[in-house]
Amino acid sequence: MMISNHEFKIFADYHQFYLEDKNSPHETGSIWTQETVERMLATEKGLVAVGTARNMTVPVTIEIHESEPILETGNFSRVNECSLEYLFKQNDNCGLYGLFA
C-alpha cells in the first residue's frame, strides 16, 4: 500500500540529483564508478544518487510504500530499483538535492 506520493521538477545539474538523509552527509565524488555511471544509479547507506541522460529539468516522483510494490515497467525505457535505509529523526530529515525548477 502506498503511504505517500511526491512529485518534483528538478534541474539535474551535472546529470545527477540525490535523495539523502540530511543527518548523514556523504562525499559523492567516489560513488560514481564505471558500473554506477552505466547503471545511472549509485547508492550507499542513506543516499540514492540518480544519473540522468541530460543536464536539464527532469520530472521526479518519489513513492513511499509500506511494502515492496508491484513494479509495472512497460512504459519506461530504463528502470532502476533500490531501497534507501532511512531513520526518521526529529523532523523527517530527508532531502532531495538538485535545483528545483
MDAnalysis code that builds the backbone (N, CA, C; Angstrom):
import MDAnalysis as mda
import numpy as np

u = mda.Universe.empty(303, n_residues=101, atom_resindex=np.repeat(np.arange(101), 3), trajectory=True)
u.add_TopologyAttr("name", ["N", "CA", "C"] * 101)
u.add_TopologyAttr("resid", np.arange(1, 102))
u.add_TopologyAttr("resname", ["MET", "MET", "ILE", "SER", "ASN", "HIS", "GLU", "PHE", "LYS", "ILE", "PHE", "ALA", "ASP", "TYR", "HIS", "GLN", "PHE", "TYR", "LEU", "GLU", "ASP", "LYS", "ASN", "SER", "PRO", "HIS", "GLU", "THR", "GLY", "SER", "ILE", "TRP", "THR", "GLN", "GLU", "THR", "VAL", "GLU", "ARG", "MET", "LEU", "ALA", "THR", "GLU", "LYS", "GLY", "LEU", "VAL", "ALA", "VAL", "GLY", "THR", "ALA", "ARG", "ASN", "MET", "THR", "VAL", "PRO", "VAL", "THR", "ILE", "GLU", "ILE", "HIS", "GLU", "SER", "GLU", "PRO", "ILE", "LEU", "GLU", "THR", "GLY", "ASN", "PHE", "SER", "ARG", "VAL", "ASN", "GLU", "CYS", "SER", "LEU", "GLU", "TYR", "LEU", "PHE", "LYS", "GLN", "ASN", "ASP", "ASN", "CYS", "GLY", "LEU", "TYR", "GLY", "LEU", "PHE", "ALA"])
u.atoms.positions = np.array([
    [0.836, -1.185, 0.000],
    [0.000, 0.000, 0.000],
    [0.885, 1.254, 0.000],
    [0.545, 2.211, -0.883],
    [1.313, 3.451, -0.951],
    [0.922, 4.352, 0.212],
    [1.939, 4.875, 0.893],
    [1.720, 5.795, 2.005],
    [1.657, 7.228, 1.492],
    [2.589, 7.591, 0.588],
    [2.587, 8.947, 0.050],
    [3.274, 8.983, -1.311],
    [2.956, 10.027, -2.062],
    [3.478, 10.234, -3.404],
    [3.905, 11.701, -3.508],
    [5.137, 11.938, -3.973],
    [5.664, 13.298, -4.067],
    [6.221, 13.513, -5.459],
    [5.822, 14.599, -6.127],
    [6.289, 14.886, -7.479],
    [7.043, 16.210, -7.494],
    [8.171, 16.232, -8.214],
    [9.037, 17.400, -8.285],
    [9.516, 17.590, -9.716],
    [9.976, 18.786, -10.027],
    [10.727, 19.070, -11.242],
    [12.064, 19.619, -10.754],
    [13.154, 18.921, -11.107],
    [14.478, 19.257, -10.602],
    [15.446, 19.411, -11.764],
    [16.287, 20.443, -11.697],
    [17.354, 20.573, -12.681],
    [18.470, 19.621, -12.281],
    [18.754, 18.670, -13.133],
    [19.764, 17.641, -12.855],
    [21.132, 18.186, -13.229],
    [21.687, 19.029, -12.379],
    [22.986, 19.636, -12.629],
    [24.056, 18.548, -12.682],
    [24.936, 18.624, -13.656],
    [25.962, 17.608, -13.874],
    [25.351, 16.214, -14.050],
    [24.136, 16.174, -14.630],
    [23.472, 14.908, -14.969],
    [23.176, 14.049, -13.737],
    [22.784, 14.670, -12.619],
    [22.525, 13.883, -11.409],
    [21.692, 14.669, -10.403],
    [21.008, 13.931, -9.539],
    [20.385, 14.508, -8.353],
    [20.430, 13.462, -7.258],
    [20.179, 13.883, -6.019],
    [20.355, 12.999, -4.858],
    [19.134, 13.000, -3.951],
    [18.852, 11.857, -3.379],
    [17.916, 11.715, -2.273],
    [18.768, 11.232, -1.109],
    [18.791, 12.020, -0.021],
    [19.771, 11.766, 1.027],
    [19.210, 12.057, 2.406],
    [19.627, 11.271, 3.375],
    [19.362, 11.552, 4.783],
    [20.232, 12.752, 5.148],
    [19.605, 13.878, 5.512],
    [20.347, 15.105, 5.796],
    [21.288, 14.971, 6.986],
    [21.042, 14.030, 7.868],
    [21.907, 13.825, 9.034],
    [23.089, 12.922, 8.717],
    [23.204, 12.508, 7.488],
    [24.239, 11.568, 7.089],
    [24.949, 12.095, 5.848],
    [25.728, 13.188, 5.975],
    [26.344, 13.764, 4.777],
    [27.310, 12.791, 4.104],
    [27.371, 12.890, 2.794],
    [28.176, 11.966, 2.002],
    [29.181, 12.700, 1.143],
    [30.280, 12.058, 0.859],
    [31.241, 12.515, -0.134],
    [30.867, 11.787, -1.424],
    [30.251, 12.491, -2.353],
    [29.678, 11.826, -3.523],
    [30.660, 11.648, -4.677],
    [31.860, 12.194, -4.563],
    [32.830, 12.064, -5.648],
    [33.261, 10.639, -5.920],
    [33.234, 9.788, -4.910],
    [33.726, 8.422, -5.085],
    [32.631, 7.401, -5.403],
    [31.377, 7.811, -5.400],
    [30.309, 6.829, -5.647],
    [30.106, 6.543, -7.132],
    [30.583, 7.456, -7.993],
    [30.400, 7.259, -9.429],
    [31.578, 6.473, -10.004],
    [31.317, 5.210, -10.276],
    [32.285, 4.307, -10.886],
    [31.820, 4.009, -12.312],
    [32.589, 3.268, -13.069],
    [32.158, 2.880, -14.418],
    [30.810, 2.153, -14.364],
    [30.667, 1.250, -13.392],
    [29.419, 0.484, -13.252],
    [28.237, 1.372, -12.887],
    [28.403, 2.261, -11.901],
    [27.270, 3.093, -11.477],
    [26.916, 4.139, -12.532],
    [27.914, 4.628, -13.285],
    [27.619, 5.563, -14.379],
    [26.789, 4.863, -15.449],
    [27.182, 3.641, -15.830],
    [26.417, 2.883, -16.827],
    [25.014, 2.565, -16.328],
    [24.893, 2.265, -15.062],
    [23.597, 1.947, -14.453],
    [22.760, 3.198, -14.221],
    [23.440, 4.362, -14.105],
    [22.815, 5.653, -13.805],
    [22.188, 5.666, -12.415],
    [22.805, 4.919, -11.498],
    [22.313, 4.850, -10.123],
    [23.471, 4.449, -9.215],
    [23.676, 5.228, -8.176],
    [24.697, 4.910, -7.177],
    [24.040, 4.995, -5.808],
    [24.354, 4.050, -4.937],
    [23.740, 4.036, -3.608],
    [24.788, 3.746, -2.545],
    [24.522, 4.235, -1.380],
    [25.221, 3.836, -0.167],
    [24.272, 4.139, 0.975],
    [24.624, 3.749, 2.166],
    [23.718, 3.912, 3.295],
    [23.287, 5.375, 3.423],
    [21.975, 5.599, 3.345],
    [21.418, 6.935, 3.489],
    [21.455, 7.793, 2.241],
    [21.806, 7.209, 1.071],
    [21.948, 8.013, -0.148],
    [21.539, 7.227, -1.385],
    [20.762, 7.871, -2.238],
    [20.489, 7.377, -3.583],
    [20.872, 8.506, -4.530],
    [21.832, 8.254, -5.424],
    [22.259, 9.222, -6.429],
    [21.751, 8.737, -7.778],
    [20.991, 9.586, -8.463],
    [20.372, 9.213, -9.727],
    [21.057, 9.980, -10.856],
    [21.557, 9.248, -11.838],
    [22.126, 9.864, -13.026],
    [21.034, 10.101, -14.050],
    [21.192, 11.155, -14.849],
    [20.215, 11.470, -15.888],
    [20.916, 11.538, -17.244],
    [20.161, 11.382, -18.316],
    [20.726, 11.403, -19.657],
    [21.120, 12.811, -20.083],
    [20.469, 13.802, -19.507],
    [20.733, 15.178, -19.922],
    [20.874, 16.091, -18.714],
    [21.553, 17.183, -18.926],
    [21.742, 18.239, -17.943],
    [20.554, 19.186, -18.086],
    [19.401, 18.818, -17.572],
    [18.180, 19.595, -17.785],
    [17.185, 19.323, -16.667],
    [16.058, 19.999, -16.706],
    [14.999, 19.767, -15.731],
    [14.357, 18.416, -15.995],
    [14.234, 17.617, -14.946],
    [13.662, 16.275, -15.068],
    [12.511, 16.120, -14.073],
    [11.484, 15.369, -14.459],
    [10.413, 15.083, -13.503],
    [10.861, 13.969, -12.563],
    [10.578, 14.115, -11.283],
    [10.957, 13.124, -10.272],
    [9.719, 12.794, -9.448],
    [9.427, 11.513, -9.326],
    [8.337, 11.058, -8.468],
    [8.919, 10.133, -7.422],
    [8.612, 10.409, -6.172],
    [9.043, 9.553, -5.074],
    [7.794, 8.988, -4.422],
    [7.733, 7.668, -4.380],
    [6.614, 6.978, -3.742],
    [7.121, 6.257, -2.509],
    [6.399, 6.390, -1.416],
    [6.731, 5.699, -0.174],
    [5.675, 4.609, 0.016],
    [6.140, 3.365, 0.177],
    [5.241, 2.219, 0.309],
    [5.480, 1.500, 1.634],
    [4.446, 0.848, 2.133],
    [4.579, 0.030, 3.342],
    [5.374, -1.234, 3.075],
    [5.255, -1.758, 1.857],
    [5.969, -2.973, 1.478],
    [6.369, -2.842, 0.005],
    [7.144, -3.783, -0.480],
    [7.614, -3.726, -1.863],
    [6.424, -3.720, -2.819],
    [6.350, -2.702, -3.701],
    [5.218, -2.620, -4.630],
    [5.425, -3.529, -5.841],
    [4.358, -3.783, -6.546],
    [4.433, -4.492, -7.823],
    [4.914, -3.481, -8.852],
    [5.982, -3.798, -9.546],
    [6.598, -2.877, -10.489],
    [6.029, -3.084, -11.877],
    [5.440, -2.044, -12.454],
    [4.943, -2.096, -13.823],
    [5.892, -1.261, -14.681],
    [6.733, -1.921, -15.462],
    [7.812, -1.243, -16.183],
    [7.532, -1.022, -17.662],
    [6.341, -1.340, -18.130],
    [6.034, -1.304, -19.559],
    [6.232, 0.036, -20.244],
    [6.028, 1.162, -19.565],
    [6.101, 2.473, -20.206],
    [7.447, 3.162, -20.047],
    [8.446, 2.479, -19.546],
    [9.729, 3.105, -19.261],
    [10.842, 2.478, -20.086],
    [11.828, 3.298, -20.489],
    [12.970, 2.778, -21.229],
    [14.068, 2.292, -20.286],
    [14.084, 2.770, -19.042],
    [15.075, 2.334, -18.056],
    [14.404, 2.323, -16.688],
    [14.634, 1.236, -15.967],
    [14.122, 1.121, -14.601],
    [15.264, 0.657, -13.713],
    [15.527, 1.412, -12.646],
    [16.482, 1.020, -11.620],
    [15.708, 0.859, -10.330],
    [16.118, -0.096, -9.549],
    [15.416, -0.364, -8.300],
    [16.432, -0.404, -7.164],
    [16.089, 0.242, -6.055],
    [16.944, 0.193, -4.872],
    [16.087, 0.562, -3.670],
    [16.645, 0.361, -2.506],
    [15.953, 0.806, -1.298],
    [16.862, 1.793, -0.588],
    [16.263, 2.612, 0.217],
    [17.009, 3.614, 0.969],
    [16.775, 3.349, 2.440],
    [17.836, 2.937, 3.137],
    [17.714, 2.753, 4.573],
    [17.626, 4.138, 5.172],
    [16.549, 4.411, 5.861],
    [16.299, 5.764, 6.332],
    [15.785, 5.713, 7.757],
    [16.431, 6.436, 8.618],
    [15.995, 6.518, 10.000],
    [15.375, 7.884, 10.222],
    [14.088, 7.908, 10.522],
    [13.436, 9.181, 10.796],
    [13.954, 9.710, 12.117],
    [14.413, 10.922, 12.070],
    [14.900, 11.562, 13.286],
    [13.878, 12.621, 13.672],
    [14.260, 13.729, 14.172],
    [13.324, 14.702, 14.724],
    [12.268, 15.200, 13.737],
    [12.668, 15.648, 12.556],
    [11.708, 16.283, 11.654],
    [11.753, 15.706, 10.246],
    [11.723, 14.406, 10.106],
    [11.767, 13.771, 8.779],
    [12.905, 14.355, 7.948],
    [14.117, 14.132, 8.372],
    [15.289, 14.776, 7.782],
    [15.779, 14.108, 6.518],
    [14.931, 14.037, 5.538],
    [15.317, 13.506, 4.245],
    [15.307, 14.657, 3.257],
    [16.331, 14.753, 2.417],
    [16.399, 15.858, 1.466],
    [16.532, 15.368, 0.050],
    [15.938, 16.105, -0.879],
    [16.082, 15.850, -2.300],
    [16.945, 16.992, -2.818],
    [18.108, 16.664, -3.403],
    [19.079, 17.687, -3.772],
    [19.215, 17.799, -5.278],
    [19.043, 18.974, -5.760],
    [19.153, 19.362, -7.165],
    [18.665, 20.799, -7.188],
    [18.497, 21.370, -8.345],
    [17.966, 22.726, -8.434],
    [16.497, 22.604, -8.823],
    [15.600, 23.046, -7.951],
    [14.167, 22.928, -8.222],
    [13.750, 23.921, -9.276],
    [13.017, 23.423, -10.280],
    [12.570, 24.274, -11.384],
    [11.255, 24.938, -11.039],
])
